Amino acid sequence: MLKCPVCGAENGDLDVVCKSCKGFMQAKVDTLDLFSTAWGLLEHPRRTFRRIALAKSKNYVILLSAAIGVVIVYLYLWHWHMAVLIPSLVTLLGIGLIVGPPLGNLFVALCAVAVGFILRVRGINLKFRNAFAILAYAGVPLIASLLLVMPLKIGIFGAYFFDINPPPIVINPVAYIGLIGLDALAGLWSVVLLVIGIKFAAGTPWVRSIIASAVVVGAATVLVMGLRPV
């Protein structure tokens, strides 16, 4: 809770004007800069997520959610070794770029609704716009991995990265393990950011933030591993 410096009344962590005396408590953020916000998630994630929640305009959340969708589609294609069914690398990459953006925005939107519902059951009100923005920006490490690590995978393995004949680990085990390890670190970092974001943007206890984050991770896992291709 945030105490009003004028009358001492308790307000929500994201309130700008005191509910009791209408006194000014904290500045509202007009817009978000993508690169400074992404860097802030590395340096000061708590402060940055509060800034995201306070922002009037949730800039870039549609773009970030679209990129998260591309990550999910490529994970799906990799997990199910889809090069067996779709041997063309161009087609595989194209599927991710076409299907990923709408899928990502739908996935983030549904997860935002789920997170809001979980917190609301406990009496904590997290607006949909804030939940959507938190989920989108928490995916920044995954998006960085998509932009930096995926080109290396394609350059080293080509379509064989999505294949099992031969599996990519046989082609170059050191490079494969190293690149997958970077992906795993990016995924872990995104989960940590999600927990921190929900905790400090919603003002919820750590346990509830972890539970809400686990629901999001579970939904992504089911989407990637639970939907077997026909």
N, C-alpha and C positions, 0 to 999 in steps of 0.2 A: 504494500500500500504506500501511497505518496501523501505526505502531510502538507497541507497548505501552509506556506510561510506567513500568511496574513492572519488566518483565523485558527489554524491548527487542525482543521477538519481532515479526516482521512478520505482520500480519493483513490481511484484506480491508478495503476502505474503509468497508464498511457493518457490520462486526463491532462488536458492543457489548461483548462479553466476550472477553478474550484466549484464543486456542486453546491456548496453552502454560501460562500460570499462572492462568487464569480471572480475571485482574484486570479491573476496570472501566475501559473506555476512553472511551466516549462515551454520551450519553443517548439512549434510545430515545424516539421521538415517539409519543404515544398516538393522537392524532387530528389531522386537518387541517381548518382553517377555510377555507371556499371563498374568501371575499373577501380575507383576508390572504394566502393562498397565491397567488391570482391577482395581487395587487399585488406580492408578492415575486418573481414571474416577471418583472416589469418592472424592479424595483430591483436584485435580486440573484438572477438565474436560477440560477447555480451553487449557491449556498447553498440556494435553495428546492428544487431538484431533489434535492439530498442529503436534505433534510428529508422530501420526498415518499417517497424510497426507504427512509428509516429508519422511517417511520410504520407502526405496527402495523395501524391501520385506514385503508385507502385510500379515504377518504370522497369521495363525489361522482363517482367515476370512471364509474359506470354512467350517471349523469345527463349528464356531459360527453361521454361516447361517444355517447349518444343524440343530443345536440345536434350533434355532428360529423356524424352520419348525416343529419340534416336538412339541413345545409350541403351535403353531397354530393348529395343528391337534388335540391335547388334548382339546384345547378350543372349537374346533368344536364339538368333541364328547360329551363334557360337555354341551354345549349350546343346542344341539339337542337331549339330553338325549338318546344317542345311545345304552345304555344298554338295552333299550326296544327291539331293533332289534338284538343286539349282546350281549347276557347275559354273555359271558365268559370274565372275567377280563383279562386273559392272551391274548386273541385275541384283546381286546381293546388296551391294552398297546403295543402289537406287531404291530398293525396298525400304531400307532404313530411313533414307531421306524423305521418302513420300509418306510412309505409314507413321513414322516416328512423331512428327510435329502434332498432328491431331490426337494421336494416342497419348502423347505426353501431357497435353493440356487437359484431356479428359481424366487421365490418371491423377494428376496433381489436384484437379478440382474435386474429384471424389474423395481423395485422401484428406483434403482440407475440410470437407464436410464431416468425414469420420472423426478427425481430430477435434473439430469444434464440438461434435456431439459427445465425445468421451469426456471432454473438459466440462461441458455444460451439465452433465449428469452430476458432477461434483460441485456445481455452483460457480464455475469459472466461465466467464463469457469471453471467447476469442472470436472476433469477427471473421467472417469468411475471407474478406480481402487480406487480412493480416495472416491468416493461416495459409492461404494460397501463396503469399509472398514469402513466408518463412520456408515453406517446402521448396519453392522455386530456387531461392538463394542458397538453401542448404545443399542443393545439387551442384553447386559451383565446382567442387573438386572432381565430381564425375564428368562434368563438361570439360574441365581442363584435361582430364585423362583422354576423353574423346578426341580433343584437338591435338594433343601432343603424343599420346601413346598409340592411338589407332593407326596413324600414318606409318609408324614403325612396324606395326604388326603386318600391315598390308605390304610394305616394302620388303620385309624379310620372308613372309610366308605366302603372300598372295591369297588366292582362294583356299589354299590348304589350311589357313587359319580356321576356316569353318568346316573342315573336312576331317575324316577319320581314316582316309586311305591315300597316303599315310597320315597318321595324326601329327599335328605340328610339333609336338614335343619330341618326336623322333627326328624331324628335320633339323632342328636346332634347339636342343634341350635347355641350354643356358639362357638363350635369348627368350625362349618361351616362358620359362619359369620367372625370369626377371620382369618381363612385361606383364604377366599375370599378377605378379607380386605388386607392381605399381598400381594396377587396377584395384587390387584388394585394399591397398592403403587408401586410395581415393574413395572407395566405397565406405571404409571405416571412418574416414574423416567426415564424409557427408552425414553419416549416422550421428557422429558426435555433435556436429553442427546442428542437426535437427533437434537433438535433445536440448542443447543449449538455447536454440532459438525458441522452442516452445516454452521452456522454463522461464526465460527472462522477458519474452514478449507477452506472455499470458499471465506471468506472475504466479505460476503454479508450482507446487512442490516437485522435487526431482523425481519421485516415484511416479507421479502422474505423467510427467513429461516423458519418462522412459517408456511407460505403457503406451502412450499415444504414438511415440516413435516406433515402437515394436509393431504396432498395427500397420504403419506405413511400410516398414521393411517386410513384414509378412505378406502384404498385398503385392509388393514388387516381386517377391520370391515366387508366389503363386503364379503371377503373370508370366514370369520367365520359365519356371520349371514345371508348373502344374498344367499348362495348356499344351498337350502333346500335339504335334502337327499330324494331320491326317495322312 
